[in-house]
Amino acid sequence: MDLETQYCAHNYHPLPVVLTRGEGVFVWDDAGKKYLDMMSAYSAVSHGHANPRLVRLVQRQVARLTIVSRAFHSDTLGPFLARACQLTGQDMALPMNTGAEAVETAIKAARKWAYTVKGVPHDKAEILGCDGNFHGRTIAAVAMSDEPQYQHGFGPFPPGFLNVAYGDIDALADAINDNTAAFIVEPIQGEGGIVLPPPGYLKAAAGLCRKNNVLFIADEIQTGLGRTGKFLACEHDDVKPDALILGKALGGGVLPVSMFLARRDVMEVFTPGDHGSTFGGNPLGAAVGLEALNILVDDDLAANSAAMGDYLLTRLRAISCPLIRDVRGKGLFAGIDIDPAYASARSVCEGLMKRGLLSKETHETVVRLAPPLIIKKAEIDWAITQISEVLDELDKVRLAS
């Protein structure tokens, strides 16, 4: 921790714990203390730490071939993209590494599609996002944000982005015009505090986009791949997006693997030299991504997320404590909204860490819970006990002050 403080940019505020090993839903620190991981790296470790199938796959692939760049073909990329398209119902995919890179890819695709297919005048394309969104930390992603801290000191920002109220279909309808290329939306806002839109909103938004020849792009970097109890969170509203952004769990908790998927007329706007990545779609990442997808299906992790998520949310909502303003979520994607007049979400997370449960606050008021999708009922029961007791302790401190 001292070395990080001295040599690492202070762009994070991690909890004071040094992790050295992980297995399944558990991690251990440098003193040997065991913790239940209720964060799974913001949904990236959905398969559990050191998943045996992924470990074996990585060992085999590292010994065969790792990186060759997209200057050449590999024997793992084609099968990976084919499986991803098959499972999502999309026609084509473009592999990248991080979620932010996949978002950038989506923005570029939407803009070029608007000019070459829809007929929007050059440099006039607009992309709609939502208030409270989080699509990454790049300049374009930050330009879409309405969070002051994400933008302060980083301007000027590229034009062509406009936000509307999340969950408000009338606001979206009012904002769409002839120059609108795409609407990019998170089916559930994760960084925003596990915020769910009204039922039917995504379906209505997709219909509105279709009517106006606007691309409906779902950012499922956090919500996709079983996290909310369906393979894709859009499925809860019976929506098939025109384009889709995946990441985090796509790398199986092993590597950064992401991709942009879309229908054929959208993806075919890219020609050689338009876009690329040295590491995107590398043989190792593609092999890991394919195995990660296969494990999700073979082990039916979405079904376990649905069942255990219902159980987790039921148990959380049964906790009676004035510190809790709300409990929100779907599947194993939950948030405990803490009343800032009584306590901070950070203080809750620090109390849980001392008891062997790891989570992290978002926006200072919400404790985010997103454990690996392999979690069992007994582990959730233990977590609920720790959460209840930490909240009780903080409430006693509040009453005594």
LOFIMAR-495792 format. One record per atom (N, C-alpha, C): residue in three letters; x, y, z. Coordinates in steps of 0.05 Angstrom, whole numbers, plus 5000, padded with zeros to 4 digits. Layout:
ALAXYZ;...
END
This chain:
MET501749765000;MET500050005000;MET501750255000;ASP503950245015;ASP505850475015;ASP507050524987;LEU507750304974;LEU508850334947;LEU506850444927;GLU504350354929;GLU502250464912;GLU501850754917;THR501850834943;THR501451114950;THR503651284938;GLN506151174938;GLN508451334928;GLN508551344898;TYR508051114885;TYR508551084856;TYR506151074838;CYS503851034850;CYS501451004833;CYS499751264833;ALA498751344810;ALA496951574809;ALA494651524828;HIS493851734842;HIS491751714862;HIS488951744849;ASN488451574830;ASN485851594816;ASN483851394827;TYR484551244848;TYR482651074862;TYR482951114892;HIS480951034906;HIS480951044936;HIS480250774946;PRO482050574944;PRO481450304951;PRO481150264981;LEU479750064989;LEU479649995017;LEU482449895026;PRO483149925051;PRO485849845060;PRO486249545064;VAL486249405042;VAL486749115044;VAL488449035020;VAL490348855024;VAL492148765002;VAL491448474996;LEU490248424973;LEU489448154966;LEU491648004951;THR491847754957;THR494047594945;THR493147334931;ARG490647244937;ARG489746994925;ARG486746984924;GLY485646844905;GLY482746814903;GLY482046534894;GLU479646444903;GLU478646184895;GLU475546184899;GLY474146144877;GLY471246154878;GLY470146424886;VAL468646434907;VAL467446684916;VAL469246814938;PHE471546704944;PHE473246804966;PHE475946914956;VAL476947104971;VAL479647204967;VAL481047214994;TRP483747224993;TRP485347235018;TRP487247465016;ASP487847585040;ASP489647805040;ASP492547715047;ASP494347905049;ASP497147825053;ASP497747725081;ALA495747745099;ALA496047625126;ALA494547365128;GLY493447265106;GLY492047015106;GLY489047025113;LYS488047265118;LYS485247295125;LYS483447245100;LYS481247105105;LYS479447025083;LYS477047225082;TYR476247295057;TYR474047485053;TYR472147365033;LEU469547425036;LEU467547365016;LEU467547604997;ASP467947554971;ASP468047764951;ASP465247824941;MET464148044950;MET461448124941;MET461648344920;MET463948374907;MET464348564886;MET464948444859;SER466448224860;SER467448084836;SER468448274815;ALA470148464823;ALA471448654805;ALA469348784787;TYR467248904799;TYR465249044784;TYR463948854762;SER463548604769;SER462248404752;SER464248254734;ALA466848324735;ALA468748194717;ALA469347904726;VAL468947834751;VAL469547564761;VAL467047404766;SER465247414747;SER462647274749;SER463046974752;HIS465146874740;HIS465546584740;HIS466846484765;GLY467646664783;GLY469046594807;GLY472046614803;HIS473546664824;HIS476446694822;HIS477646414815;ALA479646424798;ALA481146184790;ALA479345954782;ASN477346024765;ASN475545814755;ASN477145594742;PRO476845344751;PRO478645124741;PRO478645094711;ARG476445114698;ARG476345084669;ARG477945314656;LEU477645554666;LEU479145774654;LEU482145754660;VAL482845664684;VAL485645634690;VAL486945434672;ARG485645204667;ARG486745004649;ARG486945104621;LEU484845244612;LEU484945364585;LEU487245554581;VAL487545734601;VAL489745934599;VAL492445794598;GLN492845594614;GLN495445444615;GLN496045324587;ARG493945204575;ARG494345084549;ARG494945294527;GLN493345514527;GLN493545714506;GLN496145874509;VAL496945934533;VAL499446084537;VAL501845924525;ALA501745664527;ALA503845504517;ALA503745474486;ARG501445544474;ARG501145514445;ARG501645774431;LEU499945984437;LEU500146234423;LEU498646444439;THR499746684442;THR498546894458;THR497747134441;ILE499747274430;ILE499247524416;ILE500547514388;VAL499047574368;VAL500147604341;VAL499247854327;SER497448004339;SER496148244328;SER494148154307;ARG492448344299;ARG490448284278;ARG491648304250;ALA494248334248;ALA495548324222;ALA495348044210;PHE494647844227;PHE494447564218;PHE491947444230;HIS491047224219;HIS488847074230;HIS489846894252;SER488046814270;SER488746614290;SER486446404290;ASP486946174303;ASP484945964303;ASP482945994326;THR483146204342;THR481346234365;THR479346454361;LEU479946654345;LEU478246894343;LEU475546824329;GLY475646694307;GLY473246624292;GLY471146474310;PRO471946254322;PRO470046114340;PRO469046284363;PHE470646454374;PHE469846634396;PHE467646824386;LEU468146964364;LEU466147154354;LEU463647014345;ALA463846774333;ALA461446624324;ALA459746554348;ARG460946464370;ARG459446394394;ARG458146634406;ALA459546854407;ALA458447104419;ALA456047194402;CYS456247194376;CYS454047274359;CYS451647084362;GLN452246824363;GLN450146624366;GLN448546674392;LEU449946724414;LEU448646754440;LEU447147014443;THR448047224429;THR446747484431;THR444847554409;GLY444847394388;GLY443047454365;GLY444047674347;GLN446547754350;GLN447747964333;GLN449047834309;ASP449547994288;ASP450647884263;ASP453647884262;MET454948094273;MET457848114272;MET458848244297;ALA461448204302;ALA462648314326;ALA465448424320;LEU466248624336;LEU468948734334;LEU470248714362;PRO472348554364;PRO473548514391;PRO475448734399;MET475248804425;MET477048994437;MET477948884464;ASN478949054481;ASN480148954507;ASN478449054531;THR478249314534;THR476749414557;THR474049504549;GLY472249534569;GLY469649634564;GLY469649914551;ALA471350084561;ALA471550354550;ALA472250354520;GLU474050174512;GLU474750144484;GLU472350054468;ALA470749874479;ALA468349784464;ALA466350004461;VAL466150174482;VAL464350404480;VAL465250594458;GLU467850644457;GLU468950814436;GLU468350694408;THR468550434406;THR467950304381;THR465050344373;ALA463250324393;ALA460450364388;ALA459850644378;ILE461250844390;ILE460851124382;ILE461751164353;LYS464151054347;LYS465151084319;LYS463350944299;ALA462350714306;ALA460550564288;ALA457950714284;ALA456850824306;ALA454350964303;ALA454551214286;ARG456751354290;ARG457151604274;ARG457551534244;LYS459251344238;LYS459751284210;LYS457251164197;TRP455751004212;TRP453150894202;TRP451251134195;ALA451251324213;ALA449451554209;ALA450051704183;TYR452651724177;TYR453451874153;TYR453151704127;THR453951444129;THR454051284105;THR451451134099;VAL449851084119;VAL447350934116;VAL444851104119;LYS444751244142;LYS442351404148;LYS442251664131;GLY444551774125;GLY444652024110;GLY444752274126;VAL445752264150;VAL446052504166;VAL448352674154;PRO447952934153;PRO450053114142;PRO452753074157;HIS454853104142;HIS457553054153;HIS458053224179;ASP459053084200;ASP459753204226;ASP457353314241;LYS454953234234;LYS452553324248;LYS451253104265;ALA452352864266;ALA451052644280;ALA451052694310;GLU448852624322;GLU448452654351;GLU447952374364;ILE449052344387;ILE448652094402;ILE447352164429;LEU445152034435;LEU443752084460;LEU444651884481;GLY444951984505;GLY445451824529;GLY443551894550;CYS444051794574;CYS442151844596;CYS443551984620;ASP442052154634;ASP443052264659;ASP443852034677;GLY446052064692;GLY446951864710;GLY448451634697;ASN449051654671;ASN450351434658;ASN453251404666;PHE454351164660;PHE457251124663;PHE458050934640;HIS459651044621;HIS460550884598;HIS463550864597;GLY464950954618;GLY467850934618;GLY469151194625;ARG471751204621;ARG473351434629;ARG474851584606;THR474351494582;THR475651634559;THR474351904556;ILE475552074539;ILE474552344535;ILE471652334523;ALA471252154504;ALA468552134492;ALA466552034513;ALA467251834529;ALA465451734549;ALA464851944570;VAL466952094578;VAL466552314597;VAL464852534586;ALA465052574559;ALA463352784547;ALA460352704549;MET459852454551;MET457052364554;MET456052374582;SER457852414601;SER457152404630;SER455952664639;ASP454352654660;ASP453352894673;ASP454452914702;GLU456452744708;GLU457752754734;GLU459952964734;PRO459653184750;PRO461653404750;PRO464453314754;GLN464953124772;GLN467753044778;GLN469052904753;TYR467452764738;TYR468552624715;TYR469452814693;GLN468253054693;GLN468853244672;GLN470753464681;HIS470753534707;HIS472253764716;HIS475253744710;GLY476253934695;GLY479153944689;GLY479953784664;PHE478053664650;PHE478753494627;PHE477653594601;GLY476353834600;GLY475353934575;GLY477554054558;PRO476954144533;PRO474254144521;PRO473453864512;PHE470853824510;PHE469853564503;PHE468753564474;PRO468853334461;PRO467753324434;PRO464753374433;PRO463753514413;PRO460853564411;PRO459353314401;GLY456753344400;GLY455153124389;GLY453952944409;PHE454053004435;PHE452852834455;PHE450752994471;LEU448552864476;LEU446352984490;LEU445052784509;ASN444552864534;ASN443252684553;ASN440352744557;VAL438852534563;VAL436052554571;VAL435652414597;ALA433352464610;ALA432852344636;ALA432552044633;TYR433851894650;TYR433851594649;TYR431051504657;GLY429851324640;GLY427251214646;GLY424951374637;ASP425451604624;ASP423351784615;ASP423151764585;ILE421151614575;ILE420851564547;ILE420051824532;ASP418551994545;ASP417752244532;ASP420152424527;ALA422052434546;ALA424452594543;ALA426052484520;LEU426152224516;LEU427652104494;LEU426252184468;ALA423652164467;ALA422152234442;ALA422652524435;ASP422652694454;ASP423052984449;ASP425953044438;ALA427852884447;ALA430652934440;ALA431452824412;ILE430052624402;ILE430752504377;ILE430052704354;ASN431952734335;ASN431552894312;ASN432852754287;ASP432852884265;ASP433852764240;ASP436752704242;ASN438252834259;ASN441152784261;ASN441852584283;THR439952474296;THR440452284318;THR441452024306;ALA443851944313;ALA445051694303;ALA444351454321;ALA444451494348;ALA444151274366;ALA443251364393;PHE442151174407;PHE441451214436;PHE442950994450;ILE444851074468;ILE446450884483;ILE445450874512;VAL444750644521;VAL443550624548;VAL444450374563;GLU444750404589;GLU445150174607;GLU442450064615;PRO441949814612;PRO439349704621;PRO438849744651;ILE440949734666;ILE440949814694;ILE443449984699;GLN443250214711;GLN445550374715;GLN447150274739;GLY449550184734;GLY451150064756;GLY452650274772;GLU454450424760;GLU455950624774;GLU454050844784;GLY451850884771;GLY449851084779;GLY448551014805;GLY448850764815;GLY447750684840;GLY445750454839;ILE446050274819;ILE444150054814;ILE441350174811;VAL441050324790;VAL438550464784;VAL437050314762;LEU434650234767;LEU433050084747;LEU431050274734;PRO430650254708;PRO428650414695;PRO425850284699;PRO423750434694;PRO421050314697;PRO420650074679;PRO419149874687;PRO418549644669;PRO417449744642;GLY418449634621;GLY417449704594;GLY418949934581;TYR420650064597;TYR422150304586;TYR423950224563;LEU425550014567;LEU427449934546;LEU425949854520;LYS423749704523;LYS422149624500;LYS421049864486;ALA419950054501;ALA418850294488;ALA421050454475;ALA423450474487;ALA425650624476;ALA426650494450;ALA426850224450;ALA427650084426;ALA425650124403;GLY423050124410;GLY421050174389;GLY421150454378;LEU421650644396;LEU421950924388;LEU424350964369;CYS426550834376;CYS428950844360;CYS428450724332;ARG427150494332;ARG426550364306;ARG424850534289;LYS422850664300;LYS420950834285;LYS422451074273;ASN424551164286;ASN425951404277;ASN428651344264;ASN429151084258;ASN431651004245;ASN434051094262;VAL433951044288;VAL436051104307;VAL437050834318;LEU439650804321;LEU440750554332;LEU440250544362;PHE439150324372;PHE438750274400;PHE441150104409;ILE443050224424;ILE445450084432;ILE445350034462;ALA445549794470;ALA445549714498;ALA448349684509;ASP449049834529;ASP451649804543;ASP451149594565;GLU451949344559;GLU451549124578;GLU454249034589;ILE456149214592;ILE458749144602;ILE458549034630;GLN456949164647;GLN456549064674;GLN454048884677;THR451948944662;THR449448794666;THR449248534650;GLY450948504630;GLY450748274612;GLY451948024623;LEU451647804608;LEU452847554614;LEU451947434641;GLY449347444645;GLY448147304668;GLY447947464694;ARG449047704695;ARG449147854720;ARG446447914732;THR444447964715;THR441748044726;THR439747814725;GLY440647574720;GLY438847344719;GLY437947264692;LYS438747414672;LYS438347344644;LYS441047364630;PHE441347234607;PHE443947254593;PHE444647544588;LEU442647694578;LEU442947984575;LEU440648114591;ALA441248344603;ALA439248484619;ALA436948584601;CYS437448644575;CYS435348724557;CYS433148524554;GLU433748274560;GLU431848054557;GLU429548084577;HIS430048224600;HIS427848264619;HIS425648434607;ASP426248594587;ASP424248764573;ASP423648654545;ASP424648414539;ASP424148284513;ASP425248464490;VAL427648564494;VAL428848744474;VAL431348624462;LYS431448634435;LYS433948564421;LYS435148824410;PRO437348914421;PRO438449174412;PRO439649154384;ASP439849384371;ASP441149394345;ASP444149354347;ALA445149424370;ALA448049384376;ALA448349344406;LEU450649224413;LEU451049134440;LEU453949164448;ILE454449244473;ILE457149274483;ILE457549084506;LEU459548914504;LEU460148714525;LEU463048754535;GLY463548674560;GLY466248694571;GLY466248544598;LYS467948624616;LYS468148524643;LYS468048214644;ALA465748094649;ALA465547804652;ALA466347654627;LEU466447794604;LEU467247664579;LEU470047554581;GLY471747674598;GLY474447584602;GLY474747374624;GLY472547284635;GLY472647064654;GLY474147134680;GLY474547394685;GLY476147464709;GLY479047414706;VAL479847364681;VAL482647294675;VAL484047514660;LEU482747614639;LEU483947814621;LEU481848024614;PRO482748264606;PRO480848464595;PRO480048374567;VAL477548314564;VAL476448234537;VAL473748384534;SER473448514512;SER470848654507;SER470248634477;MET467748714470;MET467048724442;MET464648894437;PHE464448984413;PHE462149124403;PHE460748944383;LEU458248884386;LEU456748714368;LEU454448874356;ALA453748804332;ALA451648964318;ALA450548804294;ARG448348904284;ARG447248794259;ARG449248854236;ARG448948714214;ARG450948724193;ARG451248994181;ASP449049134175;ASP449349394162;ASP450849604179;VAL450749564205;VAL452249744223;VAL455149674223;MET455749424226;MET458649344228;MET460049374202;GLU458649354180;GLU460049364154;GLU460849644146;VAL460349844163;VAL461350114157;VAL464350124161;PHE465449934177;PHE468349924182;PHE469749804158;THR471849924149;THR473549814128;THR476449804140;PRO478249644127;PRO480949624138;PRO482249894142;GLY483249944166;GLY484550194174;GLY482750384188;ASP480150334189;ASP478250514203;ASP478550494233;HIS479150254243;HIS479150214272;HIS480749964278;GLY481849954302;GLY483349714309;GLY484549714336;SER485949504343;SER487249474369;SER489349264367;THR491749324375;THR493849114374;THR493148864390;PHE491948904413;PHE491248674431;PHE488448574427;GLY486648734415;GLY483848654413;GLY483548404396;GLY482248204407;GLY481847954393;GLY484247774392;ASN486247824409;ASN488647654409;ASN487947364415;PRO489647174406;PRO489046894409;PRO488446804438;LEU489946914457;LEU489446844485;LEU486746954495;GLY486347214489;GLY483847334498;GLY481447204485;ALA481647134460;ALA479347004446;ALA478846734457;ALA480946584463;ALA480546314475;ALA479246334502;VAL480146524518;VAL478946574545;VAL476046654542;GLY475446844524;GLY472746934520;GLY470846714512;LEU471746544494;LEU470046314485;LEU469546134508;GLU471546064524;GLU471145894547;GLU469346024568;ALA469646284571;ALA467946424590;ALA465046404582;LEU464446444556;LEU461746424546;LEU460646134550;ASN462345944544;ASN461445664546;ASN460845584575;ILE462445684593;ILE461945624622;ILE459345744631;LEU458845994622;LEU456246124629;LEU453845954621;VAL454045834597;VAL451845674587;VAL451845404600;ASP454145264600;ASP454344994611;ASP453444984641;ASP454245174656;ASP453645184685;ASP451045334691;ASP449745444671;ASP447245594674;ASP447445804696;LEU449545964693;LEU450046164714;LEU447946384715;ALA446646434692;ALA444446634693;ALA442146534711;ALA441546274710;ALA439446174727;ALA440146184756;ASN442646134763;ASN443546154791;ASN443446444800;SER444146624781;SER443946914788;SER441146994793;ALA439246894777;ALA436446954782;ALA435446854809;ALA436046604815;ALA435146484840;ALA436446604864;MET439146624864;MET440546734886;MET440147034889;GLY439747164866;GLY439147454867;GLY436547514880;ASP434447354873;ASP431847394887;ASP432147354917;TYR433747144924;TYR434147094952;TYR435647314966;LEU437747414953;LEU439347634965;LEU437647884969;LEU436047954948;LEU434448204950;LEU432248174971;THR431047934973;THR429047884993;THR430147915021;ARG432547795026;ARG433847815052;ARG434648105058;LEU435648245038;LEU436448525043;LEU434048705050;ARG431848665036;ARG429448825041;ARG428148765067;ALA428848535079;ALA427748465105;ALA429348595128;ILE431648715122;ILE433248845143;ILE431849105151;SER431249125177;SER429949375187;SER432049545200;CYS432749765186;CYS434749955197;CYS434250225184;PRO434250435200;PRO433750705190;PRO435950805171;LEU438250675171;LEU440350765153;LEU439750705124;ILE437950505120;ILE437350425092;ILE435050595081;ARG435650725059;ARG433550875045;ARG432150705024;ASP433650515012;ASP432450354991;ASP434250114986;VAL433149904975;VAL434649674965;VAL433749634936;ARG435649634918;ARG434949614889;ARG436549394877;GLY435549274855;GLY437149084840;GLY435548894824;LYS436948724810;LYS435848504794;LYS438048294791;GLY437248044797;GLY439347834797;GLY441347894818;LEU443847824813;LEU446047874832;LEU447348144826;PHE445648344824;PHE446548614818;PHE444848794836;ALA445848844861;ALA444248974881;ALA445649214893;GLY444049404903;GLY445149634916;GLY443549704941;ILE444949764963;ILE443749854987;ILE444150154989;ASP442050304987;ASP442150594987;ASP442150695016;ILE444450815025;ILE444850895053;ILE444051195055;ASP442551265076;ASP441851535081;ASP444251695090;PRO445251885074;PRO447752025082;PRO447452195107;ALA444952245116;ALA444552395141;ALA445352225165;TYR445451965161;TYR446051775183;TYR448751645181;ALA449651585157;ALA452251455153;ALA453051465124;SER455551405119;SER456551395091;SER456651105082;ALA456351065056;ALA456650795045;ALA459550695049;ARG461450875049;ARG464250805054;ARG464550685082;SER463250805102;SER463550695129;SER462350415131;VAL460150365116;VAL459050095115;VAL461049905103;CYS462249975081;CYS464149795068;CYS466549745085;GLU467449955100;GLU469749915118;GLU469049725141;GLY466549745151;GLY465749565172;GLY465449285162;LEU464549245138;LEU464248975126;LEU466948855121;MET468849015112;MET471548915107;MET472748805133;LYS472448935155;LYS473448835180;LYS472248565188;ARG469848515178;ARG468448265184;ARG468948045163;GLY470548115142;GLY471147915121;GLY469247915098;LEU468048135093;LEU466248165069;LEU467248405053;LEU467748375027;LEU468748595011;LEU466548694992;SER466148954993;SER464349094975;SER465549374971;LYS464149534955;LYS465249804950;LYS462849994946;GLU463250234955;GLU461050434952;GLU461150554924;THR458850654916;THR458750814892;THR457151074898;HIS458151294888;HIS456951554892;HIS456551614922;GLU458151494939;GLU458251554968;GLU455751474983;THR453751384970;THR451251324984;THR450251034979;VAL451450894961;VAL450350624954;VAL452550414958;VAL451850204973;VAL453649974976;VAL452949774954;ARG454749724936;ARG454249554913;ARG454949264920;LEU453149084913;LEU453548794918;LEU453248654891;ALA455348534882;ALA455348394856;ALA457248154859;PRO456547954874;PRO458447724878;PRO458747554853;PRO460647374853;PRO460847184831;PRO458247034828;LEU457546964804;LEU454946834798;LEU454746544809;ILE456946444820;ILE456946174831;ILE456246174860;ILE455546404872;ILE455046414901;ILE452746244909;LYS452846134934;LYS450745964944;LYS449246094966;LYS446945974973;LYS445146094993;LYS446446125020;ALA448045935029;ALA449345945055;ALA451246185056;GLU452646245034;GLU454446475033;GLU452946735034;ILE450546735021;ILE448846975022;ILE447847015051;ASP447046805064;ASP446146825092;ASP448246945110;TRP450746855106;TRP452946965122;TRP453347255116;ALA453147325090;ALA453447605083;ALA451347785095;ILE448847685095;ILE446647845107;ILE447047895136;THR448147685150;THR448747725179;THR450747945183;GLN452847945167;GLN454948155170;GLN453748435163;ILE452248445142;ILE451048705134;ILE449148815156;SER447548635166;SER445648715187;SER447048815212;GLU449148675220;GLU450648745244;GLU452249005241;VAL453449045217;VAL454849295212;VAL452949535212;LEU450649505200;LEU448649715200;LEU447649785228;ASP447249575244;ASP446449615272;ASP448549765288;GLU451149685284;GLU453349825298;GLU453450125290;LEU453150185264;LEU453250455255;LEU450750615265;ASP448550475268;ASP446150615278;ASP446550685308;LYS447750505323;LYS448350555351;LYS450150795354;VAL452250815337;VAL454051045338;VAL452551295332;ARG450651285313;ARG449051525305;ARG447351605329;LEU446051415343;LEU444351485365;LEU445851595389;ALA448351505391;ALA449951585414;ALA451251865410;SER451351945385;SER452752205379;SER450852445382;
END
